[in-house]
Structures are given as C-alpha cells and as structure tokens.
Amino acid sequence: MDKRLLSKVFDLPAEHAWQAIFAHLFDTFSPSIASDLVDAITTERDKSIEKLDNILSGSAWELWQQFEHSAPLTSQQLKRFWANRPEAKAILILDGLSLRELPWLLEQASKRGFALHQSRITGAEIPGNTSPFAKGLGFGQRSSLEHNLGKSTEFLNAWTESTDLPFADCATMIKAEPNIIFWHHWPDSKMHDLADKGDGYRKLSQNAAHQLSSDDFWLFIDRLATGRRLIITADHGYAHSGIFPDVVHKDQAEFLKDRFKSGRSVPNSNPSNSHYWVPPLTQTIQSQHGEWSLVLGRKKWKSQGGYPTLTHGGLSLLEMVVPYLELSK
C-alpha cells in the first residue's frame, strides 16, 4: 500500500483523509478494461484495495464514524446540483452501481460523443441501502418515484420514474419534461438474483460490461441528456463478499450470525447487544437515518443458507462509494 496514502489516512483531518481515499479509489477503478477480462480485472482491483479496507476496519475505524459529515455524500451533491442549475437537468440513479462499472461509463461516454463535465466519487448514506438514500433525497422510498408521483421539497418540478424495464423501453418513456429524476433498479436487481450463486460475480461483471456498452443503454442516456445536463450516479455500491475471509473465531462468528443473520446492517434497537473485541467487528453509528449497527470491513461467516457472495449495507469501501458523472450532449 502507498505509504503516502497511509500517512494521509492517519495524519490528516477526516475530511482530507476521505478526499485522499476517494482519489486513490478513482485512480484504481477508472482505467479501461478489455471486455474479455472484465471479471478478472475488477476482482484484481477489488483485492488491491483490501489492505486499505483492512486499515479502515482495523486501526482507523474512527473515520467511518465521521464519514457522513466528512465525505461528499451523493444525496447532498445531487441536492446542490438541482438547486444551483436553473436550466434543464436530469438525474439517473442506477441502483447498486459500484466503482467496478465506472470504466464502461467513462469509455462509452467518450466514444459516443458526450461531453464529460466531471467524473468523481461520492458516498452512500449510512447504512448503504436503497431506502436510506431515497429518504436522503426526500422521497421516502424508491417506489415513490414511480409514474411521476415522486414529490420532494429538494427537487422541485421534477418528473420522476422508477422501474426495472429494459433500457430500450426506458428510452421511450423520456418525454419533453425539462427536469427528470429516473431511478433504474439495475444492477441491484441483477445482483440479488445472482447473490447466492458461486459464479454470481462473474456473471454480474459480464452483464454490467454488456449493459453499459449497449446501444440500448446509450440511447436511453441520449434521451436523458438531450437538452439537459445529466448526472449518472447510484444509491450505494456492493461488496464482492465471496472473496471476503471467514471469521474463524467461534464466539465472533456466532455474535455476527446472531446479530446480522446473513446481512450487513441492522437498526440498533438493542444497544446492550454489543461486543468488546479489538479491533471491533462492528460500528454503531448515529446517522441521519437513526442508529445503526453495521458490519465493519471485509468479513463473512457461516450462516443458514450460506452467506451471499454479493451484498451491501455494511462498512467496506465498495459498498459505500459510488461513481458520480456529469455529462451532456
């Protein structure tokens, strides 16, 4: 691991430490990938940040306590974008999109003649799940956006939609409304379909490369970006938990299984149900969405039905950071 980054993580204030971490992640995940190597290269990149994830769960876990207040959150960036741009604008939320998919967006946007105004990384809500993000935007839940029923005081005059239809069908749904928020359920829907399969990550990575390089997807983007400035981002990322090590300490594994079942976060309704291991297994965080107990770092354990190989909601980097692109025609 780069010693200069390590120094920044431990020596800088939380805001600047997260800036350094985000810059490192962008440099790691943004380079192009040959389509026939997508699952191998993205897995290699995932493993390359394991040491950084382990530092954030092993000796610098206090940074997660300050994440909500120190890192640029996606919800806050979208509110600022909407408020500061009186001209026509659109937001596309791809549910569960992670940094692994960033190369396809950057490469295809360039190839297809879009102007890229910014490309960077932003942070998910705590916990990194769909409903907290919807609440962070003022919509209550994702389904609230269906059929232009979404109402939020932060996104005035927005035409809204939420669907899992094929991208070609989504393109036909874009009309002449100047201000659009469109929340598509892919790739999260695909991720959950594949989460319990041994080769789920390989299939998901190949599906992502195909979808984000397809004419159907970019026709959809073209419709959204025509006459509008467009943001493409996500509510949260996901963990390739199939490559996480098992917790081998029996009492620790039992604690995690009892507390989280096969998940990554739970409301902290029973604060007495805690532990005293150091480094900690979990973090309890009082976020704007209540008090939550979250699995800290790259951990999995044996659970009934098997721990999923693809998941989200805990505190690891690729669960908690997402792409944030601004482009136009």
C-alpha positions in Angstrom: 0.0 0.0 0.0 1.2 3.5 -0.9 2.9 5.0 2.3 1.8 8.5 1.3 -1.8 7.4 1.3 -1.3 5.6 4.6 0.2 8.8 6.1 -2.8 10.8 4.9 -5.3 8.3 6.4 -3.7 8.6 9.9 -2.4 12.2 9.9 -5.0 14.3 8.1 -8.4 15.5 9.4 -11.2 13.2 8.4 -12.4 15.4 5.5 -9.0 15.4 3.9 -8.4 11.7 4.7 -11.6 10.8 2.8 -10.6 13.0 -0.1 -7.3 11.1 -0.4 -9.1 7.8 -0.1 -11.6 8.8 -2.8 -8.8 10.0 -5.1 -7.0 6.7 -4.7 -10.1 4.7 -5.4 -10.9 6.7 -8.6 -7.3 6.1 -9.9 -7.6 2.4 -9.1 -11.0 1.7 -10.7 -11.4 4.2 -13.6 -8.9 2.8 -16.2 -10.4 1.0 -19.2 -10.8 -2.8 -19.2 -10.8 -5.2 -22.1 -14.2 -6.7 -22.3 -12.9 -10.3 -22.2 -11.0 -9.6 -18.9 -13.7 -7.8 -17.0 -14.3 -10.2 -14.1 -10.6 -10.9 -13.7 -9.5 -7.3 -13.7 -12.3 -6.0 -11.5 -11.6 -8.8 -9.0 -7.9 -7.9 -9.1 -8.7 -4.2 -8.4 -11.1 -5.2 -5.6 -8.3 -7.3 -4.0 -5.8 -4.4 -4.5 -7.7 -2.2 -2.0 -8.1 -5.0 0.6 -5.2 -3.5 2.7 -6.9 -0.1 2.7 -10.2 -1.7 3.7 -8.4 -3.6 6.5 -6.8 -0.4 7.8 -10.2 1.3 7.9 -11.6 -1.6 9.9 -8.5 -2.5 11.9 -6.9 0.7 13.2 -8.6 3.7 11.5 -12.2 2.8 12.1 -13.0 6.2 13.6 -13.0 7.5 10.0 -16.3 5.6 9.4 -17.8 7.4 12.4 -17.1 10.7 10.6 -18.0 9.5 7.1 -21.4 11.1 7.0 -20.0 14.5 8.0 -16.7 14.4 6.2 -17.1 12.7 2.9 -19.1 14.2 0.0 -22.4 12.3 0.1 -24.2 11.6 -3.1 -27.5 12.9 -1.8 -26.0 16.2 -0.8 -24.2 16.6 -4.2 -27.5 15.9 -6.1 -29.4 18.5 -4.0 -26.7 21.1 -4.7 -26.7 20.2 -8.4 -30.5 20.6 -8.6 -30.6 23.9 -6.6 -27.7 25.5 -8.5 -28.9 24.7 -12.0 -32.0 26.6 -13.2 -31.6 25.1 -16.7 -33.0 21.8 -17.8 -31.4 18.9 -15.9 -31.7 15.1 -15.3 -30.5 12.6 -12.7 -30.1 8.9 -13.4 -29.7 6.7 -10.4 -28.5 3.2 -11.2 -29.4 1.2 -8.2 -26.3 -0.6 -6.7 -23.8 0.7 -9.3 -20.3 0.4 -7.9 -16.9 1.7 -8.9 -16.2 -1.5 -10.8 -18.6 -0.3 -13.5 -17.0 3.2 -13.8 -14.7 2.3 -16.7 -17.5 1.4 -19.0 -19.3 4.7 -18.4 -16.2 6.8 -19.0 -15.1 4.9 -22.1 -18.5 4.8 -23.7 -19.4 8.4 -23.0 -16.2 9.4 -24.8 -16.8 7.1 -27.7 -20.4 8.2 -28.2 -19.7 11.9 -28.3 -20.8 13.1 -24.8 -19.2 16.0 -23.1 -17.9 14.9 -19.6 -18.1 17.8 -17.2 -17.0 16.0 -14.1 -16.2 12.4 -13.0 -15.6 11.6 -9.4 -16.6 9.6 -6.4 -19.3 10.3 -3.8 -20.5 8.5 -0.7 -23.7 6.5 0.1 -25.9 7.0 3.1 -25.4 5.1 6.3 -26.5 2.4 6.0 -25.7 1.9 2.3 -29.1 0.6 1.3 -31.9 1.8 -1.1 -34.4 3.3 1.4 -32.0 5.5 3.3 -30.9 7.0 0.0 -34.5 7.7 -1.0 -35.1 9.3 2.3 -31.9 11.3 1.9 -33.4 12.8 -1.3 -36.7 13.5 0.4 -38.8 10.8 -1.4 -39.4 8.4 1.5 -38.8 5.3 -0.7 -37.7 4.3 -4.2 -41.2 3.3 -5.3 -42.5 6.8 -4.5 -40.9 7.9 -7.8 -43.0 5.6 -10.0 -45.3 7.1 -12.6 -44.2 10.7 -11.8 -45.6 10.6 -8.3 -42.3 11.5 -6.6 -42.5 14.7 -4.6 -39.6 16.2 -2.7 -39.1 19.7 -1.5 -35.4 19.4 -2.5 -36.2 18.5 -6.1 -39.0 20.9 -7.2 -40.6 20.4 -10.6 -39.0 17.0 -11.1 -40.7 14.5 -13.4 -39.9 11.1 -11.7 -39.8 7.4 -12.6 -38.6 4.2 -11.1 -38.6 0.9 -13.0 -36.7 -2.2 -13.9 -37.8 -2.2 -17.6 -35.2 -2.8 -20.3 -33.2 0.3 -21.2 -34.7 0.5 -24.7 -38.2 0.7 -23.2 -36.9 3.3 -20.7 -35.7 5.5 -23.6 -39.3 5.7 -25.0 -40.5 6.9 -21.6 -38.4 10.1 -21.8 -40.7 12.9 -23.0 -40.2 16.7 -23.2 -40.1 17.4 -19.4 -37.2 19.7 -18.7 -36.3 18.2 -15.3 -36.1 14.5 -14.8 -35.2 12.1 -12.0 -35.1 8.4 -13.2 -34.2 5.6 -10.7 -33.5 2.3 -12.5 -33.3 -0.9 -10.4 -30.4 -2.3 -12.4 -27.7 -3.6 -11.4 -29.1 -4.1 -7.9 -31.9 -6.4 -9.2 -29.4 -8.5 -11.1 -27.0 -8.6 -8.1 -29.7 -10.0 -5.8 -30.6 -12.6 -8.4 -27.0 -13.8 -8.5 -26.1 -13.3 -4.9 -26.3 -16.9 -3.8 -24.6 -18.4 -6.9 -20.9 -19.4 -6.7 -20.2 -17.7 -10.0 -22.6 -14.8 -9.4 -19.8 -12.1 -9.5 -18.5 -13.3 -12.9 -22.0 -13.2 -14.4 -22.7 -9.8 -12.8 -19.5 -8.2 -14.1 -20.1 -9.6 -17.6 -23.7 -8.4 -17.6 -22.5 -4.9 -16.4 -20.0 -4.7 -19.2 -22.6 -5.7 -21.8 -25.3 -3.4 -20.5 -23.1 -0.3 -20.2 -21.7 -0.8 -23.6 -25.0 -1.5 -25.3 -26.8 0.7 -27.8 -30.0 0.4 -25.8 -28.4 1.9 -22.7 -26.8 4.8 -24.6 -30.0 5.5 -26.5 -31.6 5.9 -23.0 -28.7 8.2 -21.9 -29.0 10.1 -25.2 -32.7 10.8 -24.5 -32.0 11.9 -20.9 -29.1 14.2 -21.9 -30.6 15.8 -25.0 -31.2 19.4 -23.9 -30.3 18.6 -20.3 -27.3 18.4 -18.1 -27.3 14.8 -16.8 -25.9 13.2 -13.6 -25.3 9.5 -13.5 -24.8 8.0 -10.1 -26.0 5.4 -7.6 -27.6 5.0 -4.2 -24.9 2.5 -2.9 -22.3 0.1 -4.2 -21.9 -3.6 -3.4 -19.4 -6.0 -1.8 -18.0 -9.0 -3.6 -18.2 -10.8 -0.4 -17.3 -14.1 -2.0 -13.7 -13.1 -1.7 -14.0 -12.0 2.0 -12.3 -14.2 4.6 -14.4 -16.1 7.0 -14.4 -15.1 10.7 -12.8 -18.1 12.3 -13.1 -17.1 16.0 -16.1 -19.1 17.1 -17.6 -16.6 19.5 -17.1 -13.7 17.0 -18.8 -15.7 14.2 -21.7 -16.6 16.5 -22.1 -13.0 17.5 -22.2 -11.8 13.9 -24.6 -14.5 12.8 -26.9 -13.8 15.8 -26.8 -10.1 15.2 -26.9 -9.8 11.4 -28.1 -13.2 10.2 -26.8 -13.1 6.5 -26.9 -9.3 6.3 -24.6 -6.3 6.8 -26.6 -3.8 9.0 -29.4 -3.7 11.5 -31.2 -1.0 13.4 -29.5 -0.7 16.8 -32.7 -1.4 18.8 -30.7 -3.3 21.5 -27.6 -1.3 22.4 -26.7 -3.8 25.1 -26.1 -6.4 22.4 -22.5 -5.2 21.8 -19.0 -6.7 22.0 -15.6 -5.8 23.3 -13.2 -7.2 20.7 -10.4 -5.0 19.5 -10.3 -4.2 16.6 -14.1 -4.1 16.6 -16.3 -6.3 14.4 -18.9 -3.7 14.0 -19.6 0.0 14.3 -22.6 1.6 15.9 -23.3 4.9 14.1 -26.0 7.5 14.8 -26.7 8.7 11.2 -29.5 10.9 9.9 -31.4 7.7 9.4 -31.3 6.6 13.0 -28.8 4.5 15.0 -27.5 1.5 13.1 -25.1 -1.4 13.8 -23.0 -2.2 10.8 -20.5 -4.9 9.9 -17.1 -3.3 9.8 -14.8 -4.3 6.9 -14.4 -7.4 4.9 -16.0 -10.1 7.0 -18.3 -13.0 6.3 -19.4 -16.0 8.4 -21.2 -19.3 8.1 -25.0 -18.7 8.2 -28.1 -20.7 7.4 -28.4 -20.9 3.6 -24.9 -19.6 3.2 -23.6 -16.1 3.3 -24.3 -14.3 0.0 -21.4 -13.7 -2.4 -22.8 -10.3 -3.4 -24.2 -8.0 -0.8 -24.3 -4.4 0.6 -25.2 -2.4 3.7 -22.0 -2.7 5.7 -18.9 -0.6 6.0 -16.5 -1.5 3.3 -15.3 0.8 0.6 -17.0 -0.6 -2.4 -20.3 -0.8 -0.6 -20.1 2.9 0.5 -18.7 4.8 -2.5 -20.2 5.2 -6.0 -19.5 6.9 -9.3 -20.7 10.4 -9.9 -20.6 11.6 -13.5 -21.9 14.8 -15.1 -22.3 14.9 -18.9 -24.2 16.4 -21.7 -24.7 16.0 -25.5 
